[in-house]
């Protein structure tokens, strides 16, 4: 049955676990009719001890796609000893459990990389989706297979980018395990591949339970320096701003574009700020549960990226012989890269004895700020004006100067040498 994606992830892990355990308990007294189901459930239940301590994992993503309505129906019928009514439900239940177990790396499903790659490149053909899902899962353990299947998944995602948010549960499982696989390698993807994910599979990945926030945090934490971090953070904001996904909302507004909703929220927040309470109020007026959960998470990620707070990069990258000097210098450069008001910079240099001298700060900017970039030039012009007003540098001096000889901006050597 076709359903919106947000209906597949409608319960927390504790509820999901309880549903599997309830099914496992019922199968013990039903004999051969449920032998296969019992074996699958036994394999799944054995994984719970490990998964309970995992903050986020593809196994949890897939097992959480269980049809709870079907489970409740089966449990109720068995309790009431309505065996004849239960039997027709056992086939779809077993089919569902097989593909969910495959996505968790347990149960059946053969490892068939060639067939899986062929299917991912031609998804309209018939295929054994249990083996496809199991192969995607198992491929993470082999370097060559992982790379080849990642490339095939990216082709699959290009083909399916306009497939919308309504699909069969089996298709949702394939999409979930595929998205988790490539998001897990987000930092290693080419910029165009990252843009594909965030343009067409940002909200949908969140709605399927993929830990997008965690994968983006991992990617940002790989930045080797503060300027690279600032640039990568800004790139992610730009990619999400170009998002073209539709979000399921309440009955008054059945469909909305995520990018438009995010822009509306940021505009409405205005001077009130973009606190979590403001996010909740905005989403509550737009969407009911459970889709509100996914919309809050998507907007929350974007807000943290815009504020450069999705990770605590400065805290995680403190090092150097003179730690306070290094921390202050990084914070100053960080402030220049993100905040148009330059509040931290101005407060810092109004102090009569800053740990980092103004000349050291300007020399670091000289190393990392490209004067060929118009935004950088404008930012330096604003900072110059603020420095003049606060008498941090003489009013007769500019941080950068335009040289007519070569038609380029250059740093003022009197201030940086």
C-alpha positions, -999 to +999 in steps of 0.1 A: +000+000+000+013+035-009+017+059+020+034+092+027+069+087+041+062+104+074+037+076+082+064+050+082+084+065+111+055+070+136+069+056+169+099+058+191+125+030+194+110+017+227+076+013+211+091-004+180+111-028+202+080-037+222+061-045+189+088-069+178+089-085+213+050-089+213+052-106+179+080-129+190+060-139+221+030-148+200+049-170+175+060-196+201+026-213+203+015-212+166+036-241+152+047-245+116+024-216+103+048-190+117+081-209+118+098-186+093+085-155+110+097-168+143+132-174+130+134-138+116+120-123+148+146-143+168+174-128+147+160-093+152+155-096+189+191-108+194+202-074+180+183-053+206+210-053+233+235-039+208+211-014+192+199-001+226+233+016+231+236+029+196+227+066+193+219+062+156+223+034+132+210+021+099+197-010+118+174+012+139+164+032+108+152+000+090+137-018+119+117+013+128+098+011+095+077-017+109+040-015+101+026-011+137-010-012+126-004-047+110+014-058+142-015-046+164-040-064+142-021-097+142-015-095+180-052-088+187-065-116+164-041-142+179-051-132+215-087-137+205-079-170+188-092-159+154-067-181+135-086-180+102-084-142+101-047-142+111-035-165+083-040-141+054-019-115+072+011-138+078+024-136+042+026-097+041+040-098+076+067-122+067+076-103+035+079-071+056+100-086+083+124-101+057+132-068+041+134-049+075+158-076+088+179-074+057+183-036+063+195-045+098+220-070+086+202-101+100+180-128+085+181-137+049+189-119+017+218-129-005+249-107-011+246-099-048+266-067-057+264-070-095+226-075-094+222-048-069+242-023-089+222-032-120+189-026-101+201+007-087+210+019-122+177+006-136+152+008-107+121+002-129+131-034-134+119-063-112+144-073-085+147-092-052+145-062-029+155-082+001+188-090-015+192-054-028+188-041+008+210-068+023+237-061-003+237-023+003+240-031+041+268-056+037+287-035+012+299-012+039+324-039+050+343-040+017+361-009+003+357-016-034+321-029-031+312+001-009+326+026-034+309+009-064+276+007-047+278+043-034+282+054-070+252+033-081+231+047-052+239+082-063+227+073-098+196+057-083+189+089-063+192+110-094+167+089-112+143+089-082+147+125-072+112+135-083+095+104-069+078+124-041+070+114-006+044+086-013+056+051-019+053+014-009+069+003+024+095-019+005+105+011-016+108+032+015+132+006+031+154+006-001+155+044-001+162+045+037+192+021+035+205+038+004+203+073+019+219+061+051+248+046+031+256+077+012+249+102+040+274+082+062+301+091+036+289+127+032+323+143+040+339+122+012+313+131-015+319+155-043+302+189-038+277+181-066+268+149-049+263+166-015+241+191-033+220+163-048+213+149-013+205+182+003+184+195-026+162+164-030+168+141+000+171+163+031+136+162+044+128+128+030+160+113+047+149+129+080+114+115+076+128+080+070+148+082+102+183+087+087+204+106+113+211+135+089+222+159+117+248+134+130+262+128+095+265+166+088+282+171+121+307+144+113+314+161+079+319+196+095+342+182+121+366+170+094+373+206+083+411+211+088+409+248+097+384+275+108+381+291+074+375+257+058+348+251+085+332+285+078+331+279+041+318+243+044+291+255+068+280+282+044+280+258+015+256+235+034+233+264+041+233+273+004+226+237-006+196+234+018+183+268+007+181+253-028+160+224-015+131+214-038+113+188-016+076+190-007+066+186+029+033+170+040+014+194+062-020+196+079-054+195+060-056+232+055-023+232+036-017+197+024+016+205+006+044+230+010+080+234-002+106+229+026+127+258+013+097+282+013+087+271+048+122+276+061+124+311+046+090+319+061+102+308+095+134+327+094+116+359+082+089+355+109+114+349+137+131+382+129+142+400+160+125+374+183+153+350+173+153+314+162+150+297+195+137+261+198+104+275+213+100+297+183+106+267+160+080+247+178+054+275+176+059+279+139+058+242+131+027+236+153+008+261+132+018+244+100+018+206+107+003+179+129+021+149+143+041+130+133+052+151+103+058+180+127+087+161+143+105+159+110+098+195+100+112+207+134+143+186+129+149+199+094+144+236+104+165+230+135+194+217+114+192+247+091+190+272+120+221+257+136+240+258+103+231+295+098+244+302+133+274+280+128+264+260+159+257+226+144+290+215+159+312+232+185+342+234+161+362+258+183+359+236+214+367+204+194+398+219+177+416+237+205+453+230+203+487+247+201+515+257+226+498+289+236+462+276+239+445+309+249+462+328+221+451+301+196+416+300+209+412+338+207+427+340+172+404+313+159+374+329+175+383+363+159+387+348+124+355+328+130+336+360+140+348+377+108+337+348+087+301+346+101+289+377+118+282+410+099+280+430+131+315+419+142+305+423+178+331+398+192+359+415+172+349+450+184+345+440+220+378+421+219+399+450+206+383+476+228+402+458+256+434+476+262+454+444+266+441+418+241+459+384+241+460+386+203+474+419+190+455+437+162+484+432+138+484+394+144+447+393+137+450+412+105+479+391+093+458+360+099+430+376+079+455+383+052+464+346+050+429+333+047+406+360+033+405+362-006+404+398-018+392+386-052+359+379-034+334+408-034+318+397-002+352+397+015+360+432+003+327+445+015+331+428+049+366+444+053+352+478+044+325+475+071+352+463+096+374+493+086+346+517+094+340+501+128+377+502+136+377+539+127+347+547+149+363+529+179+398+544+172+413+509+169+431+520+138+439+556+126+410+571+106+436+579+078+443+542+073+422+515+054+426+478+059+427+473+022+435+496-007+426+496-044+456+498-067+448+512-101+479+497-116+466+462-116+429+469-108+430+448-076+426+453-038+457+448-016+463+448+021+476+480+037+512+471+043+514+497+071+489+477+092+499+441+085+537+442+083 
